[in-house]
Amino acid sequence: MARSKETYNKKEVQKKKEKKRKDKEKKRLDRKDVHRDGNNLDDMIAYIDEFGNISSTPGDLSKRSKINAADIEISVTRNTNLEPEDKTRRGIVAFFNTSKGYGFIKDIASKESIFVHINGLVDPISENNTVTFEVEKGPKGLNAFNVKLDKS
């Protein structure tokens, strides 16, 4: 009589694969049933009561207050009393590289460092010169332009 070509180990591996396949199929059907039952819109809606708590039932409409959309301010306060700043500032040239064409000016009033490019110069400048300049907002911060030597 001939021996079986399948060994005990092969039979066990085949049984494990079959059991794994059946478990996977069962899990898939269970997930399908759960999604079918829980996918109605009423189960997904949440309400917020007058105290800001989330609930599953709608709140009392008689307690609702009217909100004027113009009264809502988002992230920036409105400042109606803006005074025009003096555009001309004074500063000292902290660093200027003539070969590369840029440098920095230290503002005397605010002590901040402001970038200056050679295209924004009216008079030639060097380090430690006192200058007057105007400021504009650039892509990386403040830029000085219309830079002149201070004669006072």
SVG drawing of the C-alpha trace seen along z (x, -y; Angstrom):
<svg xmlns="http://www.w3.org/2000/svg" viewBox="-40 -119 73 121">
<polyline fill="none" stroke="black" stroke-width="0.4" points="0.0,0.0 1.3,-3.5 2.0,-6.1 0.0,-9.3 1.8,-12.2 0.6,-14.6 2.6,-14.5 1.2,-15.4 2.9,-18.8 1.4,-19.7 -2.1,-18.7 -1.6,-20.9 -0.5,-23.9 -3.5,-23.4 -5.9,-23.3 -4.4,-26.5 -4.7,-28.3 -8.3,-27.2 -9.1,-28.3 -7.5,-31.7 -9.4,-32.2 -12.7,-31.4 -12.0,-33.7 -11.1,-36.5 -14.4,-35.9 -16.4,-35.9 -14.7,-39.2 -15.5,-40.8 -19.2,-39.8 -19.4,-41.1 -17.9,-44.5 -20.4,-44.6 -23.3,-44.0 -22.1,-46.7 -21.8,-49.3 -25.2,-48.4 -26.9,-48.9 -25.0,-52.0 -24.9,-54.1 -28.2,-56.0 -28.0,-59.8 -29.9,-60.0 -27.1,-58.1 -24.5,-60.5 -26.1,-63.8 -25.0,-65.5 -26.6,-68.5 -25.1,-71.2 -27.1,-72.6 -27.1,-76.1 -24.1,-75.3 -22.0,-73.9 -22.3,-70.3 -22.8,-67.6 -26.1,-65.6 -28.0,-63.2 -31.3,-65.2 -32.0,-68.6 -32.1,-71.5 -35.1,-73.7 -35.6,-76.2 -37.3,-78.7 -34.0,-79.2 -32.2,-80.1 -30.8,-83.7 -30.3,-85.8 -26.7,-86.6 -25.8,-89.5 -23.1,-88.4 -21.5,-91.9 -20.7,-91.5 -18.5,-88.4 -14.8,-89.1 -12.4,-86.4 -8.7,-86.4 -8.0,-90.1 -9.4,-92.9 -10.6,-95.9 -8.5,-98.9 -10.3,-102.0 -8.0,-104.5 -4.9,-103.9 -2.6,-106.8 -0.3,-107.2 3.3,-106.5 6.2,-108.7 7.6,-106.9 11.1,-108.2 13.3,-106.5 16.8,-107.0 19.4,-104.2 23.0,-103.2 24.5,-100.9 25.4,-97.7 26.8,-95.8 27.1,-96.5 28.9,-94.3 29.6,-96.4 30.7,-93.5 27.5,-91.5 25.3,-94.7 23.3,-94.2 23.5,-94.9 21.6,-95.7 20.6,-98.9 19.9,-99.0 16.9,-101.3 17.7,-103.8 14.1,-104.0 13.1,-100.3 16.6,-98.7 15.5,-96.2 17.7,-95.1 16.3,-96.0 17.6,-94.5 18.9,-97.0 19.8,-96.2 22.0,-98.3 19.0,-99.1 17.4,-101.0 20.3,-103.4 20.3,-107.0 23.8,-107.8 26.7,-105.4 26.9,-104.0 29.4,-102.1 29.4,-100.6 28.7,-102.9 27.1,-105.6 24.0,-107.3 21.2,-107.2 17.6,-108.0 15.4,-105.5 11.9,-104.3 10.6,-100.8 8.5,-98.4 7.3,-94.9 9.3,-92.4 8.8,-88.6 11.2,-87.8 10.6,-90.8 11.2,-94.6 13.3,-96.1 14.8,-99.6 14.6,-101.8 15.3,-105.4 18.4,-105.2 20.2,-108.5 23.2,-109.7 21.9,-111.7 23.5,-115.1 22.4,-116.2"/>
</svg>
